[in-house]
């Protein structure tokens, strides 16, 4: 394609993507689901699972192969900026308030699904179309274990905020557990990516480099960034020049973590977590979030959908695998987190609510799956099964949460009551 054709294709794609995500997102909200759930489903609709199945020629014209590299770059920018914004909202104090319960819930919510994922990997490793021929059995175990263990931390935070549960025992426990859980799962994923087909030198570079980046950014980097925060506080606003400087830092952070062999989202999230709280982070969220969430992030959902082939889950074997993955995901995450919350003193409804929230996979699952597919750890068959699991567990979160907790809390007048 010529540059002009590529430009025209991109703008047409964005019109289709934005229109589809808005329409499906509005439908999802009418059904009591978050907007992000509708956008996940819209991405799958635009891919070969529906649009490509019913209208393959139309899909090929909207998403020509040569244009997908540009869509991929936009998708990475969108998810990177989104994780940077999630980092700016990350509150370290949630760890200290209910650390014992959060650690117990997090360890249970990590260990149980990881072990079930490892068992599934042992069963599925030799099944064609699931794991790459280049992936060792250990890498398959680690990757599927991490993918089964992840929690949709951004969605969990959004549900807690929208329901007025910030600062409540439930909200604090779920946020702290979700943060610890995802941090551990990302560490496992980093080990897989560092070791996959690269040898020990590259693995050491990625793991050591990532750890060094995190430590320096959260210590020296945080102190240096405090000066920027103070300047913004004094000015009372975030000027275009300061915004440009922060975006420059984001680009460098994403470049650095990508270069050392992990992934750009790590760089963005840690940079966001290191940002000083106050006017700076409020202004970053106000100025960046609308464009990142409304315009860029749907590109990521669509790129994921273009790689999702639900038509591959069309025979008894694949349906059995999809069912086993879903059952293991719900039992390993939801049930384990419920049991841990109960054992650490939570009442029945709070424990059920924690298990429900922790069971949602959402965007975080799609990030891990896309990384695994891009790096050649998994193949389209397993990618599609796992995307289906992510959608189902995320769809479950809001209605099940309402059933086990929301309606009772409203009836008792305790919805949103402080801790």
C-alpha positions as CSV (number, residue, x, y, z in Angstrom):
1,X,0.0,0.0,0.0
2,X,1.1,3.5,-0.7
3,X,1.4,6.0,2.1
4,X,-1.8,7.7,1.0
5,X,-3.7,4.4,0.9
6,X,-2.4,3.5,4.3
7,X,-3.5,6.8,5.7
8,X,-7.0,6.5,4.2
9,X,-7.3,2.9,5.5
10,X,-6.3,4.0,9.0
11,X,-8.9,6.7,9.2
12,X,-11.6,4.4,7.9
13,X,-10.6,1.8,10.5
14,X,-10.8,4.3,13.3
15,X,-14.3,5.4,12.2
16,X,-15.5,1.8,12.2
17,X,-13.7,1.0,15.5
18,X,-14.9,4.0,17.3
19,X,-18.5,3.6,16.1
20,X,-18.6,-0.1,16.9
21,X,-17.1,0.4,20.4
22,X,-19.5,3.2,21.2
23,X,-22.6,1.3,20.1
24,X,-21.7,-2.0,21.8
25,X,-20.5,-0.1,24.8
26,X,-23.8,1.7,25.2
27,X,-25.6,-1.6,24.8
28,X,-23.4,-3.1,27.5
29,X,-24.1,-0.2,29.9
30,X,-27.8,-0.7,29.4
31,X,-27.3,-4.3,30.6
32,X,-25.5,-3.1,33.7
33,X,-22.0,-3.8,32.3
34,X,-19.0,-1.4,32.2
35,X,-18.2,0.3,28.9
36,X,-14.9,-1.6,28.7
37,X,-16.8,-4.9,28.5
38,X,-18.7,-3.7,25.5
39,X,-15.5,-2.6,23.9
40,X,-13.9,-6.0,24.4
41,X,-16.9,-7.6,22.7
42,X,-16.9,-5.0,19.9
43,X,-13.2,-6.0,19.2
44,X,-14.2,-9.6,18.8
45,X,-17.2,-8.7,16.6
46,X,-14.9,-6.8,14.2
47,X,-12.6,-9.8,13.9
48,X,-12.8,-13.1,12.0
49,X,-15.1,-14.5,14.7
50,X,-18.1,-12.6,13.3
51,X,-17.4,-9.8,10.7
52,X,-14.8,-12.0,9.0
53,X,-17.0,-15.0,9.2
54,X,-20.1,-13.4,7.7
55,X,-18.5,-10.7,5.5
56,X,-14.8,-11.8,4.8
57,X,-14.4,-9.5,1.8
58,X,-15.7,-6.5,3.7
59,X,-13.4,-7.2,6.6
60,X,-10.4,-7.6,4.3
61,X,-11.2,-4.2,2.8
62,X,-11.6,-2.5,6.2
63,X,-8.5,-4.2,7.8
64,X,-6.0,-4.9,4.9
65,X,-3.0,-6.8,6.1
66,X,-0.5,-4.0,5.3
67,X,-2.4,-1.7,7.6
68,X,-2.3,-3.9,10.7
69,X,1.2,-2.8,11.7
70,X,0.0,0.8,12.1
71,X,-3.0,-0.5,14.1
72,X,-0.6,-2.5,16.3
73,X,1.5,0.6,17.1
74,X,-1.7,2.6,18.0
75,X,-2.9,-0.3,20.1
76,X,0.4,-0.4,22.1
77,X,0.3,3.3,22.6
78,X,-3.3,3.1,23.9
79,X,-2.7,0.3,26.3
80,X,0.6,1.8,27.4
81,X,-0.9,5.2,28.2
82,X,-3.9,3.5,29.9
83,X,-1.5,1.5,32.2
84,X,0.4,4.7,32.9
85,X,-2.9,6.3,34.1
86,X,-3.7,3.2,36.2
87,X,-0.3,3.7,37.8
88,X,-1.1,7.3,38.7
89,X,-4.2,6.1,40.6
90,X,-2.3,3.3,42.3
91,X,-2.5,4.0,46.1
92,X,0.3,2.3,48.1
93,X,-1.5,2.9,51.3
94,X,-4.1,0.2,50.4
95,X,-1.4,-2.3,51.2
96,X,-0.9,-1.1,54.8
97,X,-4.5,-0.9,55.9
98,X,-5.5,-4.6,55.5
99,X,-2.2,-6.2,54.5
100,X,-2.7,-9.5,56.2
101,X,-6.1,-10.2,54.6
102,X,-5.0,-8.8,51.3
103,X,-1.9,-10.9,51.2
104,X,-3.9,-14.1,52.1
105,X,-6.5,-13.3,49.4
106,X,-3.8,-12.4,46.9
107,X,-1.7,-15.5,47.5
108,X,-4.7,-17.8,47.3
109,X,-6.0,-16.0,44.2
110,X,-2.5,-16.4,42.6
111,X,-1.5,-19.9,43.8
112,X,-4.8,-21.8,43.1
113,X,-5.3,-20.6,39.5
114,X,-1.6,-20.9,38.8
115,X,-1.6,-24.6,39.9
116,X,-4.7,-25.2,37.9
117,X,-3.2,-23.4,34.9
118,X,0.0,-25.5,35.2
119,X,-2.1,-28.7,35.2
120,X,-4.0,-27.5,32.1
121,X,-0.6,-26.7,30.4
122,X,0.6,-30.2,31.1
123,X,-2.6,-31.6,29.6
124,X,-2.7,-29.2,26.6
125,X,1.0,-28.9,25.8
126,X,1.0,-31.5,23.0
127,X,-2.4,-30.5,21.6
128,X,-1.8,-28.9,18.1
129,X,-2.6,-25.2,17.6
130,X,-2.4,-24.2,21.3
131,X,1.3,-23.7,22.3
132,X,4.1,-22.7,19.9
133,X,6.5,-25.4,18.9
134,X,9.2,-23.2,20.2
135,X,7.8,-23.0,23.7
136,X,9.2,-25.5,26.2
137,X,6.9,-27.3,28.6
138,X,8.2,-25.1,31.5
139,X,7.5,-21.9,29.6
140,X,4.0,-23.2,28.7
141,X,3.3,-23.9,32.4
142,X,4.6,-20.5,33.5
143,X,2.7,-18.6,30.9
144,X,-0.7,-20.3,31.3
145,X,-0.3,-20.2,35.1
146,X,0.3,-16.4,35.0
147,X,-2.6,-15.9,32.5
148,X,-5.0,-17.8,34.7
149,X,-3.8,-15.9,37.8
150,X,-4.3,-12.3,36.5
151,X,-7.1,-10.0,37.8
152,X,-8.6,-7.1,36.0
153,X,-7.2,-4.6,38.4
154,X,-8.3,-1.4,36.4
155,X,-11.8,-2.8,36.1
156,X,-11.9,-3.8,39.8
157,X,-10.8,-0.3,40.8
158,X,-13.5,1.2,38.5
159,X,-16.3,-1.0,39.9
160,X,-15.3,-0.1,43.5
161,X,-15.2,3.6,42.6
162,X,-18.5,3.6,40.8
163,X,-20.3,1.7,43.6
164,X,-19.0,4.1,46.2
165,X,-16.9,1.5,48.0
166,X,-13.6,3.3,48.0
167,X,-12.3,3.3,51.6
168,X,-14.7,0.6,52.8
169,X,-13.3,-2.7,54.2
170,X,-14.4,-4.5,50.9
171,X,-13.0,-1.8,48.7
172,X,-9.7,-1.7,50.5
173,X,-9.3,-5.4,50.7
174,X,-10.2,-6.0,47.0
175,X,-7.9,-3.2,45.7
176,X,-4.9,-4.3,47.8
177,X,-5.4,-8.0,46.9
178,X,-5.8,-7.2,43.2
179,X,-2.7,-5.1,43.1
180,X,-0.5,-7.7,44.9
181,X,-2.0,-10.4,42.7
182,X,-1.3,-8.6,39.4
183,X,2.2,-7.6,40.4
184,X,3.1,-11.2,41.1
185,X,1.5,-12.4,37.8
186,X,3.4,-9.8,35.8
187,X,6.6,-10.9,37.4
188,X,6.0,-14.5,36.3
189,X,5.1,-13.2,32.8
190,X,8.3,-11.2,32.7
191,X,10.3,-14.3,33.5
192,X,8.6,-16.2,30.7
193,X,9.2,-13.4,28.2
194,X,12.8,-13.0,29.3
195,X,13.5,-16.7,28.9
196,X,11.5,-17.5,25.8
197,X,13.9,-18.5,23.0
198,X,16.5,-16.1,24.1
199,X,19.0,-17.8,26.3
200,X,20.2,-17.0,29.9
201,X,22.0,-13.7,29.0
202,X,18.8,-12.1,27.6
203,X,16.8,-13.5,30.5
204,X,19.1,-12.0,33.1
205,X,19.2,-8.7,31.2
206,X,15.4,-8.5,31.2
207,X,14.8,-9.6,34.8
208,X,17.6,-7.7,36.3
209,X,17.0,-4.7,34.1
210,X,13.3,-4.6,34.9
211,X,14.0,-4.9,38.7
212,X,16.6,-2.2,38.5
213,X,14.2,0.1,36.6
214,X,11.5,-0.5,39.1
215,X,13.7,0.2,42.1
216,X,15.3,3.3,40.7
217,X,12.0,4.7,39.4
218,X,10.2,4.2,42.8
219,X,13.1,5.7,44.8
220,X,15.4,8.2,43.0
221,X,12.8,8.7,40.2
222,X,10.0,9.5,42.7
223,X,12.2,12.1,44.5
224,X,13.1,13.8,41.2
225,X,9.5,13.7,40.0
226,X,8.5,15.4,43.3
227,X,10.0,18.6,42.0
228,X,7.8,18.5,38.9
229,X,4.8,17.8,41.1
230,X,5.7,20.8,43.4
231,X,6.0,23.1,40.3
232,X,2.6,22.0,39.0
233,X,1.1,22.5,42.5
234,X,2.5,26.1,42.6
235,X,1.2,26.9,39.1
236,X,-2.2,25.3,39.9
237,X,-2.3,23.7,36.4
238,X,-0.4,21.4,34.1
239,X,1.0,23.5,31.2
240,X,1.4,22.1,27.7
241,X,5.2,22.3,28.2
242,X,5.0,20.2,31.4
243,X,2.5,17.8,29.8
244,X,4.9,17.3,26.8
245,X,7.8,16.6,29.3
246,X,5.7,13.9,31.1
247,X,4.8,12.3,27.7
248,X,8.5,12.3,26.8
249,X,9.2,10.5,30.1
250,X,6.4,8.0,29.3
251,X,7.9,7.3,25.8
252,X,11.4,6.8,27.3
253,X,10.0,4.5,30.0
254,X,8.1,2.4,27.4
255,X,11.1,2.3,25.1
256,X,13.4,1.2,27.9
257,X,11.3,-1.7,29.2
258,X,10.6,-2.8,25.7
259,X,14.3,-2.7,24.9
260,X,15.4,-4.7,27.9
261,X,13.0,-7.5,26.9
262,X,9.9,-7.2,29.0
263,X,7.1,-5.0,27.7
264,X,6.2,-1.3,27.3
265,X,3.3,-1.5,29.7
266,X,5.6,-2.2,32.6
267,X,7.5,1.0,32.0
268,X,4.3,3.1,31.7
269,X,2.7,1.6,34.9
270,X,5.8,2.0,37.1
271,X,6.3,5.6,35.8
272,X,2.7,6.4,36.7
273,X,3.1,4.8,40.2
274,X,6.1,7.0,40.8
275,X,4.3,10.2,39.9
276,X,3.7,12.6,42.9
277,X,0.0,12.7,43.8
278,X,-1.8,16.0,43.7
279,X,-2.4,18.5,40.9
280,X,0.0,16.7,38.6
281,X,-1.8,13.4,38.6
282,X,-5.3,14.9,38.6
283,X,-4.4,17.0,35.6
284,X,-2.7,14.1,33.8
285,X,-5.9,12.0,34.2
286,X,-8.1,14.9,33.1
287,X,-6.0,15.7,30.0
288,X,-4.9,12.3,28.9
289,X,-7.6,9.9,30.0
290,X,-10.3,10.9,27.5
291,X,-8.1,10.6,24.5
292,X,-6.4,7.4,25.7
293,X,-9.6,5.7,26.7
294,X,-12.0,6.9,24.0
295,X,-9.7,7.0,21.0
296,X,-6.6,4.8,21.6
297,X,-7.7,2.0,23.8
298,X,-10.4,0.7,21.3
299,X,-7.6,0.1,18.9
300,X,-6.1,-2.4,21.3
301,X,-9.5,-4.2,21.7
302,X,-9.9,-4.4,18.0
303,X,-6.4,-5.6,17.4
304,X,-7.1,-8.4,20.0
305,X,-10.3,-9.2,18.2
306,X,-8.6,-9.5,14.9
307,X,-6.4,-12.2,16.4
308,X,-9.4,-14.0,18.0
309,X,-10.7,-17.0,16.1
310,X,-13.7,-18.3,17.9
311,X,-14.4,-20.4,14.8
312,X,-11.4,-22.5,16.0
313,X,-13.5,-23.5,19.1
314,X,-15.9,-25.5,17.0
315,X,-15.3,-29.1,17.8
316,X,-15.8,-31.3,20.8
317,X,-12.1,-31.2,21.8
318,X,-11.8,-27.4,21.7
319,X,-15.2,-27.0,23.4
320,X,-14.0,-29.3,26.2
321,X,-10.8,-27.3,26.5
322,X,-12.7,-24.0,26.6
323,X,-15.0,-25.4,29.3
324,X,-12.1,-26.8,31.4
325,X,-10.3,-23.4,31.2
326,X,-13.4,-21.5,32.3
327,X,-14.2,-23.9,35.2
328,X,-10.5,-23.8,36.3
329,X,-10.5,-20.0,36.1
330,X,-13.6,-19.5,38.2
331,X,-12.8,-22.2,40.7
332,X,-9.1,-21.2,41.0
333,X,-9.7,-17.5,41.4
334,X,-13.2,-16.8,42.6
335,X,-13.5,-19.7,45.0
336,X,-10.0,-19.5,46.4
337,X,-10.3,-15.7,47.1
338,X,-13.6,-16.2,48.7
339,X,-12.2,-19.0,51.0
340,X,-9.1,-16.8,51.9
341,X,-11.3,-13.8,52.7
342,X,-13.5,-15.9,55.0
343,X,-10.5,-17.5,56.8
344,X,-9.1,-14.0,57.5
345,X,-12.3,-12.7,59.1
346,X,-14.5,-11.3,56.3
347,X,-18.2,-12.0,56.5
348,X,-19.9,-14.2,54.0
349,X,-21.2,-11.4,51.6
350,X,-17.9,-9.5,51.7
351,X,-15.9,-12.7,51.0
352,X,-18.2,-13.5,48.1
353,X,-17.9,-10.0,46.7
354,X,-14.1,-10.2,46.9
355,X,-14.1,-13.5,45.1
356,X,-16.4,-12.1,42.4
357,X,-14.3,-9.0,41.8
358,X,-11.0,-10.9,41.8
359,X,-12.4,-13.4,39.3
360,X,-12.8,-10.8,36.5
361,X,-9.9,-10.8,33.9
362,X,-10.8,-8.0,31.5
363,X,-8.2,-5.8,29.9
364,X,-5.2,-7.2,31.9
365,X,-5.9,-10.7,30.5
366,X,-6.0,-9.4,26.9
367,X,-2.7,-7.6,27.5
368,X,-1.0,-10.9,28.6
369,X,-2.6,-12.9,25.8
370,X,-1.5,-10.4,23.2
371,X,2.1,-10.4,24.5
372,X,2.1,-14.2,24.4
373,X,0.8,-14.3,20.9
374,X,3.2,-11.6,19.6
375,X,6.2,-13.3,21.3
376,X,5.2,-16.7,19.9
377,X,4.5,-18.5,23.2
378,X,0.9,-19.4,22.3
379,X,-1.0,-19.9,19.0
380,X,-4.4,-18.6,17.8
381,X,-6.3,-21.6,19.2
382,X,-5.3,-21.1,22.8
383,X,-5.5,-17.3,22.4
384,X,-9.1,-17.6,21.3
385,X,-10.0,-19.9,24.2
386,X,-8.4,-17.6,26.7
387,X,-10.1,-14.5,25.2
388,X,-13.4,-16.3,25.6
389,X,-12.6,-17.0,29.2
390,X,-11.7,-13.4,29.8
391,X,-14.9,-12.1,28.3
392,X,-17.1,-14.6,30.3
393,X,-15.4,-14.0,33.7
394,X,-15.6,-10.2,33.1
395,X,-19.3,-10.4,32.1
396,X,-19.9,-12.3,35.3
397,X,-18.4,-9.7,37.6
398,X,-21.1,-6.9,37.7
399,X,-24.3,-9.1,37.9
400,X,-22.8,-11.6,40.4
401,X,-21.4,-8.7,42.5
402,X,-24.8,-7.1,42.6
403,X,-26.5,-10.4,43.5
404,X,-24.1,-11.4,46.3
405,X,-23.4,-7.9,47.8
406,X,-24.9,-4.8,46.2
407,X,-28.6,-5.4,46.7
408,X,-28.1,-6.5,50.4
409,X,-25.8,-3.5,51.1
410,X,-28.3,-1.0,49.7
411,X,-31.1,-2.7,51.7
412,X,-29.0,-2.3,54.9
413,X,-28.0,1.2,54.0
414,X,-24.3,0.4,54.2
415,X,-23.4,0.7,50.5
416,X,-20.5,3.1,50.4
417,X,-20.1,3.4,54.1
418,X,-16.6,4.1,55.2
419,X,-14.2,1.6,56.8
